[in-house]
Each structure stands twice: as structure tokens, then as C-alpha cells.
Amino acid sequence: MGLHIGLTAAAVAAALLGLDLYTTWAIWREPDLTGAQKGIQSAFVWLVPLLGAIVCLNVVRAMNREPAARSTFTISE
């Protein structure tokens, strides 16, 4: 039983480490962030591992999206 819990904990830790590494890599590849912003977001990722990675990854992905048109409706007179 102890080995099973240890292996599960190791797998969770490895997945979390991978997520944090990927998020940090994505942050530092983002050209629209300043060096200070990259540093603060990276620190947030590593100080609050799961939540920080999710929030920062969503911010970086949102920055790379094209703005969607609000409406195709045109006003005619």
C-alpha cells in the first residue's frame, strides 16, 4: 500500500513539475511581456504551483488569440 501511494505522489509531483516548466517556458517566449512581468509571473507559477501555472498559462494563451468580431450586424439607413 505504501509503495502505491509513493508512486502516485511521484507521478503527481512529476506532472506538476512538467506543467510548471511548460508554463515558465511559455511565459518567457511571450514577446509582449516585459522582463519584470515575465519574472513576476514565473515567480507566481513556482510559488503557487498549480493555480499559478493555470492562471499564467491562460493569460499567455489569451494574449495570443485574435480578437473576435463582436457582431456582423451593420446599421443601414
PDB file of N, CA, C and O in Angstrom:
ATOM      1  N   MET A   1       0.823  -1.197   0.000  1.00  0.00           N
ATOM      2  CA  MET A   1       0.000   0.000   0.000  1.00  0.00           C
ATOM      3  C   MET A   1       0.863   1.255   0.000  1.00  0.00           C
ATOM      4  O   MET A   1       0.557   2.215  -0.708  1.00  0.00           O
ATOM      5  N   GLY A   2       1.951   1.262   0.794  1.00  0.00           N
ATOM      6  CA  GLY A   2       2.826   2.428   0.871  1.00  0.00           C
ATOM      7  C   GLY A   2       3.527   2.721  -0.442  1.00  0.00           C
ATOM      8  O   GLY A   2       3.713   3.881  -0.809  1.00  0.00           O
ATOM      9  N   LEU A   3       3.920   1.654  -1.158  1.00  0.00           N
ATOM     10  CA  LEU A   3       4.577   1.838  -2.447  1.00  0.00           C
ATOM     11  C   LEU A   3       3.625   2.474  -3.448  1.00  0.00           C
ATOM     12  O   LEU A   3       4.026   3.341  -4.224  1.00  0.00           O
ATOM     13  N   HIS A   4       2.370   2.049  -3.435  1.00  0.00           N
ATOM     14  CA  HIS A   4       1.366   2.600  -4.344  1.00  0.00           C
ATOM     15  C   HIS A   4       1.173   4.102  -4.098  1.00  0.00           C
ATOM     16  O   HIS A   4       1.101   4.883  -5.046  1.00  0.00           O
ATOM     17  N   ILE A   5       1.092   4.496  -2.845  1.00  0.00           N
ATOM     18  CA  ILE A   5       0.920   5.912  -2.512  1.00  0.00           C
ATOM     19  C   ILE A   5       2.167   6.695  -2.907  1.00  0.00           C
ATOM     20  O   ILE A   5       2.064   7.820  -3.397  1.00  0.00           O
ATOM     21  N   GLY A   6       3.324   6.115  -2.699  1.00  0.00           N
ATOM     22  CA  GLY A   6       4.576   6.773  -3.080  1.00  0.00           C
ATOM     23  C   GLY A   6       4.692   6.970  -4.576  1.00  0.00           C
ATOM     24  O   GLY A   6       5.130   8.024  -5.038  1.00  0.00           O
ATOM     25  N   LEU A   7       4.299   5.953  -5.338  1.00  0.00           N
ATOM     26  CA  LEU A   7       4.343   6.073  -6.800  1.00  0.00           C
ATOM     27  C   LEU A   7       3.335   7.100  -7.302  1.00  0.00           C
ATOM     28  O   LEU A   7       3.621   7.860  -8.227  1.00  0.00           O
ATOM     29  N   THR A   8       2.157   7.117  -6.687  1.00  0.00           N
ATOM     30  CA  THR A   8       1.141   8.098  -7.074  1.00  0.00           C
ATOM     31  C   THR A   8       1.615   9.505  -6.762  1.00  0.00           C
ATOM     32  O   THR A   8       1.442  10.409  -7.579  1.00  0.00           O
ATOM     33  N   ALA A   9       2.209   9.705  -5.598  1.00  0.00           N
ATOM     34  CA  ALA A   9       2.726  11.024  -5.231  1.00  0.00           C
ATOM     35  C   ALA A   9       3.845  11.449  -6.180  1.00  0.00           C
ATOM     36  O   ALA A   9       3.932  12.620  -6.549  1.00  0.00           O
ATOM     37  N   ALA A  10       4.686  10.521  -6.569  1.00  0.00           N
ATOM     38  CA  ALA A  10       5.770  10.832  -7.503  1.00  0.00           C
ATOM     39  C   ALA A  10       5.221  11.216  -8.874  1.00  0.00           C
ATOM     40  O   ALA A  10       5.734  12.134  -9.514  1.00  0.00           O
ATOM     41  N   ALA A  11       4.189  10.523  -9.320  1.00  0.00           N
ATOM     42  CA  ALA A  11       3.577  10.837 -10.617  1.00  0.00           C
ATOM     43  C   ALA A  11       2.921  12.215 -10.593  1.00  0.00           C
ATOM     44  O   ALA A  11       3.037  12.977 -11.553  1.00  0.00           O
ATOM     45  N   VAL A  12       2.235  12.533  -9.503  1.00  0.00           N
ATOM     46  CA  VAL A  12       1.592  13.850  -9.372  1.00  0.00           C
ATOM     47  C   VAL A  12       2.655  14.945  -9.336  1.00  0.00           C
ATOM     48  O   VAL A  12       2.506  15.983  -9.980  1.00  0.00           O
ATOM     49  N   ALA A  13       3.725  14.709  -8.583  1.00  0.00           N
ATOM     50  CA  ALA A  13       4.808  15.693  -8.497  1.00  0.00           C
ATOM     51  C   ALA A  13       5.480  15.899  -9.854  1.00  0.00           C
ATOM     52  O   ALA A  13       5.817  17.027 -10.215  1.00  0.00           O
ATOM     53  N   ALA A  14       5.674  14.818 -10.603  1.00  0.00           N
ATOM     54  CA  ALA A  14       6.285  14.929 -11.928  1.00  0.00           C
ATOM     55  C   ALA A  14       5.382  15.694 -12.893  1.00  0.00           C
ATOM     56  O   ALA A  14       5.862  16.505 -13.685  1.00  0.00           O
ATOM     57  N   ALA A  15       4.080  15.439 -12.828  1.00  0.00           N
ATOM     58  CA  ALA A  15       3.139  16.153 -13.687  1.00  0.00           C
ATOM     59  C   ALA A  15       3.114  17.646 -13.337  1.00  0.00           C
ATOM     60  O   ALA A  15       3.083  18.495 -14.227  1.00  0.00           O
ATOM     61  N   LEU A  16       3.128  17.954 -12.061  1.00  0.00           N
ATOM     62  CA  LEU A  16       3.136  19.349 -11.625  1.00  0.00           C
ATOM     63  C   LEU A  16       4.428  20.048 -12.043  1.00  0.00           C
ATOM     64  O   LEU A  16       4.401  21.202 -12.469  1.00  0.00           O
ATOM     65  N   LEU A  17       5.539  19.363 -11.923  1.00  0.00           N
ATOM     66  CA  LEU A  17       6.820  19.913 -12.361  1.00  0.00           C
ATOM     67  C   LEU A  17       6.796  20.185 -13.864  1.00  0.00           C
ATOM     68  O   LEU A  17       7.252  21.235 -14.319  1.00  0.00           O
ATOM     69  N   GLY A  18       6.265  19.238 -14.628  1.00  0.00           N
ATOM     70  CA  GLY A  18       6.160  19.428 -16.076  1.00  0.00           C
ATOM     71  C   GLY A  18       5.270  20.605 -16.441  1.00  0.00           C
ATOM     72  O   GLY A  18       5.602  21.380 -17.339  1.00  0.00           O
ATOM     73  N   LEU A  19       4.144  20.744 -15.753  1.00  0.00           N
ATOM     74  CA  LEU A  19       3.235  21.863 -16.017  1.00  0.00           C
ATOM     75  C   LEU A  19       3.907  23.191 -15.695  1.00  0.00           C
ATOM     76  O   LEU A  19       3.791  24.146 -16.463  1.00  0.00           O
ATOM     77  N   ASP A  20       4.609  23.261 -14.567  1.00  0.00           N
ATOM     78  CA  ASP A  20       5.300  24.490 -14.188  1.00  0.00           C
ATOM     79  C   ASP A  20       6.425  24.831 -15.165  1.00  0.00           C
ATOM     80  O   ASP A  20       6.611  25.996 -15.514  1.00  0.00           O
ATOM     81  N   LEU A  21       7.162  23.834 -15.599  1.00  0.00           N
ATOM     82  CA  LEU A  21       8.224  24.079 -16.587  1.00  0.00           C
ATOM     83  C   LEU A  21       7.650  24.573 -17.909  1.00  0.00           C
ATOM     84  O   LEU A  21       8.166  25.526 -18.494  1.00  0.00           O
ATOM     85  N   TYR A  22       6.588  23.931 -18.382  1.00  0.00           N
ATOM     86  CA  TYR A  22       5.952  24.347 -19.638  1.00  0.00           C
ATOM     87  C   TYR A  22       5.414  25.771 -19.534  1.00  0.00           C
ATOM     88  O   TYR A  22       5.581  26.565 -20.460  1.00  0.00           O
ATOM     89  N   THR A  23       4.771  26.099 -18.417  1.00  0.00           N
ATOM     90  CA  THR A  23       4.220  27.432 -18.240  1.00  0.00           C
ATOM     91  C   THR A  23       5.322  28.475 -18.193  1.00  0.00           C
ATOM     92  O   THR A  23       5.196  29.539 -18.800  1.00  0.00           O
ATOM     93  N   THR A  24       6.398  28.184 -17.480  1.00  0.00           N
ATOM     94  CA  THR A  24       7.526  29.116 -17.423  1.00  0.00           C
ATOM     95  C   THR A  24       8.117  29.332 -18.807  1.00  0.00           C
ATOM     96  O   THR A  24       8.453  30.460 -19.168  1.00  0.00           O
ATOM     97  N   TRP A  25       8.247  28.267 -19.582  1.00  0.00           N
ATOM     98  CA  TRP A  25       8.755  28.358 -20.954  1.00  0.00           C
ATOM     99  C   TRP A  25       7.818  29.224 -21.803  1.00  0.00           C
ATOM    100  O   TRP A  25       8.286  30.065 -22.569  1.00  0.00           O
ATOM    101  N   ALA A  26       6.508  29.030 -21.676  1.00  0.00           N
ATOM    102  CA  ALA A  26       5.543  29.812 -22.446  1.00  0.00           C
ATOM    103  C   ALA A  26       5.601  31.295 -22.065  1.00  0.00           C
ATOM    104  O   ALA A  26       5.487  32.168 -22.926  1.00  0.00           O
ATOM    105  N   ILE A  27       5.775  31.569 -20.786  1.00  0.00           N
ATOM    106  CA  ILE A  27       5.869  32.964 -20.327  1.00  0.00           C
ATOM    107  C   ILE A  27       7.089  33.640 -20.948  1.00  0.00           C
ATOM    108  O   ILE A  27       6.984  34.754 -21.460  1.00  0.00           O
ATOM    109  N   TRP A  28       8.233  32.983 -20.909  1.00  0.00           N
ATOM    110  CA  TRP A  28       9.456  33.610 -21.390  1.00  0.00           C
ATOM    111  C   TRP A  28       9.531  33.694 -22.906  1.00  0.00           C
ATOM    112  O   TRP A  28      10.370  34.420 -23.438  1.00  0.00           O
ATOM    113  N   ARG A  29       8.675  32.969 -23.613  1.00  0.00           N
ATOM    114  CA  ARG A  29       8.608  33.082 -25.073  1.00  0.00           C
ATOM    115  C   ARG A  29       7.663  34.183 -25.524  1.00  0.00           C
ATOM    116  O   ARG A  29       7.657  34.532 -26.704  1.00  0.00           O
ATOM    117  N   GLU A  30       6.867  34.739 -24.622  1.00  0.00           N
ATOM    118  CA  GLU A  30       5.869  35.751 -24.976  1.00  0.00           C
ATOM    119  C   GLU A  30       6.553  37.103 -25.197  1.00  0.00           C
ATOM    120  O   GLU A  30       7.092  37.679 -24.252  1.00  0.00           O
ATOM    121  N   PRO A  31       6.539  37.618 -26.434  1.00  0.00           N
ATOM    122  CA  PRO A  31       7.251  38.874 -26.720  1.00  0.00           C
ATOM    123  C   PRO A  31       6.550  40.125 -26.178  1.00  0.00           C
ATOM    124  O   PRO A  31       7.188  41.169 -26.043  1.00  0.00           O
ATOM    125  N   ASP A  32       5.279  40.042 -25.871  1.00  0.00           N
ATOM    126  CA  ASP A  32       4.538  41.218 -25.415  1.00  0.00           C
ATOM    127  C   ASP A  32       4.697  41.501 -23.924  1.00  0.00           C
ATOM    128  O   ASP A  32       4.199  42.521 -23.446  1.00  0.00           O
ATOM    129  N   LEU A  33       5.367  40.640 -23.181  1.00  0.00           N
ATOM    130  CA  LEU A  33       5.595  40.857 -21.757  1.00  0.00           C
ATOM    131  C   LEU A  33       6.978  41.467 -21.540  1.00  0.00           C
ATOM    132  O   LEU A  33       7.933  41.121 -22.235  1.00  0.00           O
ATOM    133  N   THR A  34       7.076  42.372 -20.575  1.00  0.00           N
ATOM    134  CA  THR A  34       8.383  42.924 -20.223  1.00  0.00           C
ATOM    135  C   THR A  34       9.139  41.911 -19.370  1.00  0.00           C
ATOM    136  O   THR A  34       8.572  40.914 -18.920  1.00  0.00           O
ATOM    137  N   GLY A  35      10.408  42.175 -19.155  1.00  0.00           N
ATOM    138  CA  GLY A  35      11.216  41.283 -18.329  1.00  0.00           C
ATOM    139  C   GLY A  35      10.686  41.183 -16.906  1.00  0.00           C
ATOM    140  O   GLY A  35      10.682  40.104 -16.312  1.00  0.00           O
ATOM    141  N   ALA A  36      10.237  42.317 -16.358  1.00  0.00           N
ATOM    142  CA  ALA A  36       9.692  42.313 -15.000  1.00  0.00           C
ATOM    143  C   ALA A  36       8.402  41.494 -14.933  1.00  0.00           C
ATOM    144  O   ALA A  36       8.190  40.748 -13.977  1.00  0.00           O
ATOM    145  N   GLN A  37       7.548  41.629 -15.936  1.00  0.00           N
ATOM    146  CA  GLN A  37       6.301  40.867 -15.960  1.00  0.00           C
ATOM    147  C   GLN A  37       6.584  39.373 -16.061  1.00  0.00           C
ATOM    148  O   GLN A  37       5.929  38.562 -15.408  1.00  0.00           O
ATOM    149  N   LYS A  38       7.557  39.022 -16.878  1.00  0.00           N
ATOM    150  CA  LYS A  38       7.935  37.613 -17.015  1.00  0.00           C
ATOM    151  C   LYS A  38       8.460  37.067 -15.696  1.00  0.00           C
ATOM    152  O   LYS A  38       8.136  35.944 -15.311  1.00  0.00           O
ATOM    153  N   GLY A  39       9.273  37.862 -15.003  1.00  0.00           N
ATOM    154  CA  GLY A  39       9.816  37.429 -13.723  1.00  0.00           C
ATOM    155  C   GLY A  39       8.744  37.254 -12.661  1.00  0.00           C
ATOM    156  O   GLY A  39       8.760  36.280 -11.909  1.00  0.00           O
ATOM    157  N   ILE A  40       7.807  38.203 -12.601  1.00  0.00           N
ATOM    158  CA  ILE A  40       6.729  38.128 -11.609  1.00  0.00           C
ATOM    159  C   ILE A  40       5.824  36.936 -11.891  1.00  0.00           C
ATOM    160  O   ILE A  40       5.454  36.200 -10.977  1.00  0.00           O
ATOM    161  N   GLN A  41       5.470  36.751 -13.154  1.00  0.00           N
ATOM    162  CA  GLN A  41       4.602  35.615 -13.485  1.00  0.00           C
ATOM    163  C   GLN A  41       5.312  34.283 -13.235  1.00  0.00           C
ATOM    164  O   GLN A  41       4.692  33.329 -12.765  1.00  0.00           O
ATOM    165  N   SER A  42       6.589  34.216 -13.542  1.00  0.00           N
ATOM    166  CA  SER A  42       7.341  32.979 -13.286  1.00  0.00           C
ATOM    167  C   SER A  42       7.406  32.683 -11.786  1.00  0.00           C
ATOM    168  O   SER A  42       7.256  31.536 -11.364  1.00  0.00           O
ATOM    169  N   ALA A  43       7.630  33.728 -10.989  1.00  0.00           N
ATOM    170  CA  ALA A  43       7.652  33.534  -9.538  1.00  0.00           C
ATOM    171  C   ALA A  43       6.298  33.052  -9.036  1.00  0.00           C
ATOM    172  O   ALA A  43       6.233  32.190  -8.160  1.00  0.00           O
ATOM    173  N   PHE A  44       5.214  33.602  -9.585  1.00  0.00           N
ATOM    174  CA  PHE A  44       3.870  33.186  -9.197  1.00  0.00           C
ATOM    175  C   PHE A  44       3.651  31.708  -9.520  1.00  0.00           C
ATOM    176  O   PHE A  44       3.063  30.970  -8.729  1.00  0.00           O
ATOM    177  N   VAL A  45       4.130  31.287 -10.689  1.00  0.00           N
ATOM    178  CA  VAL A  45       3.987  29.880 -11.096  1.00  0.00           C
ATOM    179  C   VAL A  45       4.677  28.957 -10.096  1.00  0.00           C
ATOM    180  O   VAL A  45       4.125  27.920  -9.730  1.00  0.00           O
ATOM    181  N   TRP A  46       5.870  29.322  -9.656  1.00  0.00           N
ATOM    182  CA  TRP A  46       6.641  28.441  -8.789  1.00  0.00           C
ATOM    183  C   TRP A  46       6.274  28.575  -7.318  1.00  0.00           C
ATOM    184  O   TRP A  46       6.490  27.641  -6.546  1.00  0.00           O
ATOM    185  N   LEU A  47       5.719  29.727  -6.912  1.00  0.00           N
ATOM    186  CA  LEU A  47       5.318  29.885  -5.510  1.00  0.00           C
ATOM    187  C   LEU A  47       3.931  29.313  -5.229  1.00  0.00           C
ATOM    188  O   LEU A  47       3.655  28.853  -4.121  1.00  0.00           O
ATOM    189  N   VAL A  48       3.058  29.344  -6.240  1.00  0.00           N
ATOM    190  CA  VAL A  48       1.704  28.777  -6.132  1.00  0.00           C
ATOM    191  C   VAL A  48       1.579  27.784  -7.290  1.00  0.00           C
ATOM    192  O   VAL A  48       0.955  28.095  -8.304  1.00  0.00           O
ATOM    193  N   PRO A  49       2.166  26.596  -7.149  1.00  0.00           N
ATOM    194  CA  PRO A  49       2.392  25.710  -8.289  1.00  0.00           C
ATOM    195  C   PRO A  49       1.207  25.433  -9.216  1.00  0.00           C
ATOM    196  O   PRO A  49       1.307  25.754 -10.400  1.00  0.00           O
ATOM    197  N   LEU A  50       0.139  24.883  -8.775  1.00  0.00           N
ATOM    198  CA  LEU A  50      -0.937  24.509  -9.692  1.00  0.00           C
ATOM    199  C   LEU A  50      -1.762  25.716 -10.125  1.00  0.00           C
ATOM    200  O   LEU A  50      -1.957  25.932 -11.321  1.00  0.00           O
ATOM    201  N   LEU A  51      -2.239  26.489  -9.189  1.00  0.00           N
ATOM    202  CA  LEU A  51      -3.065  27.647  -9.510  1.00  0.00           C
ATOM    203  C   LEU A  51      -2.278  28.685 -10.307  1.00  0.00           C
ATOM    204  O   LEU A  51      -2.796  29.250 -11.270  1.00  0.00           O
ATOM    205  N   GLY A  52      -1.047  28.935  -9.919  1.00  0.00           N
ATOM    206  CA  GLY A  52      -0.221  29.905 -10.630  1.00  0.00           C
ATOM    207  C   GLY A  52       0.012  29.498 -12.073  1.00  0.00           C
ATOM    208  O   GLY A  52      -0.047  30.336 -12.973  1.00  0.00           O
ATOM    209  N   ALA A  53       0.275  28.217 -12.300  1.00  0.00           N
ATOM    210  CA  ALA A  53       0.502  27.734 -13.664  1.00  0.00           C
ATOM    211  C   ALA A  53      -0.748  27.855 -14.508  1.00  0.00           C
ATOM    212  O   ALA A  53      -0.670  28.252 -15.671  1.00  0.00           O
ATOM    213  N   ILE A  54      -1.901  27.521 -13.947  1.00  0.00           N
ATOM    214  CA  ILE A  54      -3.150  27.605 -14.702  1.00  0.00           C
ATOM    215  C   ILE A  54      -3.465  29.041 -15.074  1.00  0.00           C
ATOM    216  O   ILE A  54      -3.812  29.331 -16.219  1.00  0.00           O
ATOM    217  N   VAL A  55      -3.344  29.943 -14.104  1.00  0.00           N
ATOM    218  CA  VAL A  55      -3.662  31.359 -14.351  1.00  0.00           C
ATOM    219  C   VAL A  55      -2.705  31.944 -15.393  1.00  0.00           C
ATOM    220  O   VAL A  55      -3.147  32.560 -16.362  1.00  0.00           O
ATOM    221  N   CYS A  56      -1.416  31.759 -15.200  1.00  0.00           N
ATOM    222  CA  CYS A  56      -0.437  32.357 -16.109  1.00  0.00           C
ATOM    223  C   CYS A  56      -0.504  31.750 -17.513  1.00  0.00           C
ATOM    224  O   CYS A  56      -0.330  32.466 -18.499  1.00  0.00           O
ATOM    225  N   LEU A  57      -0.749  30.474 -17.613  1.00  0.00           N
ATOM    226  CA  LEU A  57      -0.873  29.848 -18.926  1.00  0.00           C
ATOM    227  C   LEU A  57      -2.093  30.386 -19.657  1.00  0.00           C
ATOM    228  O   LEU A  57      -2.038  30.604 -20.867  1.00  0.00           O
ATOM    229  N   ASN A  58      -3.193  30.603 -18.946  1.00  0.00           N
ATOM    230  CA  ASN A  58      -4.374  31.183 -19.576  1.00  0.00           C
ATOM    231  C   ASN A  58      -4.136  32.626 -20.005  1.00  0.00           C
ATOM    232  O   ASN A  58      -4.647  33.054 -21.040  1.00  0.00           O
ATOM    233  N   VAL A  59      -3.376  33.371 -19.231  1.00  0.00           N
ATOM    234  CA  VAL A  59      -3.050  34.752 -19.605  1.00  0.00           C
ATOM    235  C   VAL A  59      -2.216  34.769 -20.880  1.00  0.00           C
ATOM    236  O   VAL A  59      -2.496  35.545 -21.794  1.00  0.00           O
ATOM    237  N   VAL A  60      -1.207  33.930 -20.948  1.00  0.00           N
ATOM    238  CA  VAL A  60      -0.344  33.882 -22.135  1.00  0.00           C
ATOM    239  C   VAL A  60      -1.134  33.431 -23.354  1.00  0.00           C
ATOM    240  O   VAL A  60      -0.962  33.985 -24.440  1.00  0.00           O
ATOM    241  N   ARG A  61      -1.985  32.448 -23.194  1.00  0.00           N
ATOM    242  CA  ARG A  61      -2.786  31.974 -24.331  1.00  0.00           C
ATOM    243  C   ARG A  61      -3.783  33.041 -24.786  1.00  0.00           C
ATOM    244  O   ARG A  61      -4.022  33.185 -25.985  1.00  0.00           O
ATOM    245  N   ALA A  62      -4.363  33.786 -23.852  1.00  0.00           N
ATOM    246  CA  ALA A  62      -5.310  34.847 -24.204  1.00  0.00           C
ATOM    247  C   ALA A  62      -4.604  35.968 -24.962  1.00  0.00           C
ATOM    248  O   ALA A  62      -5.209  36.604 -25.825  1.00  0.00           O
ATOM    249  N   MET A  63      -3.348  36.214 -24.656  1.00  0.00           N
ATOM    250  CA  MET A  63      -2.596  37.260 -25.349  1.00  0.00           C
ATOM    251  C   MET A  63      -2.345  36.890 -26.807  1.00  0.00           C
ATOM    252  O   MET A  63      -2.178  37.777 -27.644  1.00  0.00           O
ATOM    253  N   ASN A  64      -2.316  35.623 -27.118  1.00  0.00           N
ATOM    254  CA  ASN A  64      -2.001  35.167 -28.470  1.00  0.00           C
ATOM    255  C   ASN A  64      -3.235  34.955 -29.340  1.00  0.00           C
ATOM    256  O   ASN A  64      -3.105  34.619 -30.517  1.00  0.00           O
ATOM    257  N   ARG A  65      -4.420  35.144 -28.785  1.00  0.00           N
ATOM    258  CA  ARG A  65      -5.640  34.955 -29.575  1.00  0.00           C
ATOM    259  C   ARG A  65      -5.948  36.205 -30.379  1.00  0.00           C
ATOM    260  O   ARG A  65      -5.670  37.327 -29.957  1.00  0.00           O
ATOM    261  N   GLU A  66      -6.527  35.983 -31.543  1.00  0.00           N
ATOM    262  CA  GLU A  66      -7.009  37.099 -32.346  1.00  0.00           C
ATOM    263  C   GLU A  66      -8.319  37.586 -31.751  1.00  0.00           C
ATOM    264  O   GLU A  66      -9.145  36.773 -31.336  1.00  0.00           O
ATOM    265  N   PRO A  67      -8.523  38.889 -31.703  1.00  0.00           N
ATOM    266  CA  PRO A  67      -9.796  39.373 -31.172  1.00  0.00           C
ATOM    267  C   PRO A  67     -10.959  38.945 -32.066  1.00  0.00           C
ATOM    268  O   PRO A  67     -10.873  39.026 -33.292  1.00  0.00           O
ATOM    269  N   ALA A  68     -12.025  38.497 -31.453  1.00  0.00           N
ATOM    270  CA  ALA A  68     -13.206  38.053 -32.200  1.00  0.00           C
ATOM    271  C   ALA A  68     -14.089  39.252 -32.508  1.00  0.00           C
ATOM    272  O   ALA A  68     -14.200  40.183 -31.711  1.00  0.00           O
ATOM    273  N   ALA A  69     -14.703  39.212 -33.659  1.00  0.00           N
ATOM    274  CA  ALA A  69     -15.631  40.278 -34.034  1.00  0.00           C
ATOM    275  C   ALA A  69     -16.839  40.227 -33.105  1.00  0.00           C
ATOM    276  O   ALA A  69     -17.357  39.150 -32.810  1.00  0.00           O
ATOM    277  N   ARG A  70     -17.278  41.375 -32.655  1.00  0.00           N
ATOM    278  CA  ARG A  70     -18.400  41.411 -31.727  1.00  0.00           C
ATOM    279  C   ARG A  70     -19.704  41.086 -32.449  1.00  0.00           C
ATOM    280  O   ARG A  70     -20.558  40.383 -31.908  1.00  0.00           O
ATOM    281  N   SER A  71     -19.856  41.591 -33.655  1.00  0.00           N
ATOM    282  CA  SER A  71     -21.087  41.363 -34.380  1.00  0.00           C
ATOM    283  C   SER A  71     -20.838  41.638 -35.857  1.00  0.00           C
ATOM    284  O   SER A  71     -19.983  42.445 -36.220  1.00  0.00           O
ATOM    285  N   THR A  72     -21.595  40.957 -36.692  1.00  0.00           N
ATOM    286  CA  THR A  72     -21.513  41.235 -38.125  1.00  0.00           C
ATOM    287  C   THR A  72     -22.664  42.119 -38.566  1.00  0.00           C
ATOM    288  O   THR A  72     -22.824  42.404 -39.752  1.00  0.00           O
ATOM    289  N   PHE A  73     -23.465  42.550 -37.596  1.00  0.00           N
ATOM    290  CA  PHE A  73     -24.620  43.382 -37.886  1.00  0.00           C
ATOM    291  C   PHE A  73     -24.157  44.779 -38.278  1.00  0.00           C
ATOM    292  O   PHE A  73     -23.330  45.383 -37.595  1.00  0.00           O
ATOM    293  N   THR A  74     -24.697  45.284 -39.380  1.00  0.00           N
ATOM    294  CA  THR A  74     -24.368  46.644 -39.810  1.00  0.00           C
ATOM    295  C   THR A  74     -25.640  47.483 -39.771  1.00  0.00           C
ATOM    296  O   THR A  74     -26.735  46.990 -40.039  1.00  0.00           O
ATOM    297  N   ILE A  75     -25.478  48.729 -39.440  1.00  0.00           N
ATOM    298  CA  ILE A  75     -26.613  49.644 -39.378  1.00  0.00           C
ATOM    299  C   ILE A  75     -26.873  50.209 -40.772  1.00  0.00           C
ATOM    300  O   ILE A  75     -25.968  50.752 -41.405  1.00  0.00           O
ATOM    301  N   SER A  76     -28.090  50.083 -41.239  1.00  0.00           N
ATOM    302  CA  SER A  76     -28.449  50.653 -42.530  1.00  0.00           C
ATOM    303  C   SER A  76     -29.515  51.715 -42.334  1.00  0.00           C
ATOM    304  O   SER A  76     -30.349  51.629 -41.432  1.00  0.00           O
ATOM    305  N   GLU A  77     -29.471  52.688 -43.172  1.00  0.00           N
ATOM    306  CA  GLU A  77     -30.441  53.782 -43.032  1.00  0.00           C
ATOM    307  C   GLU A  77     -31.617  53.597 -43.935  1.00  0.00           C
ATOM    308  O   GLU A  77     -32.526  54.427 -43.942  1.00  0.00           O
TER     309      GLU A  77
END
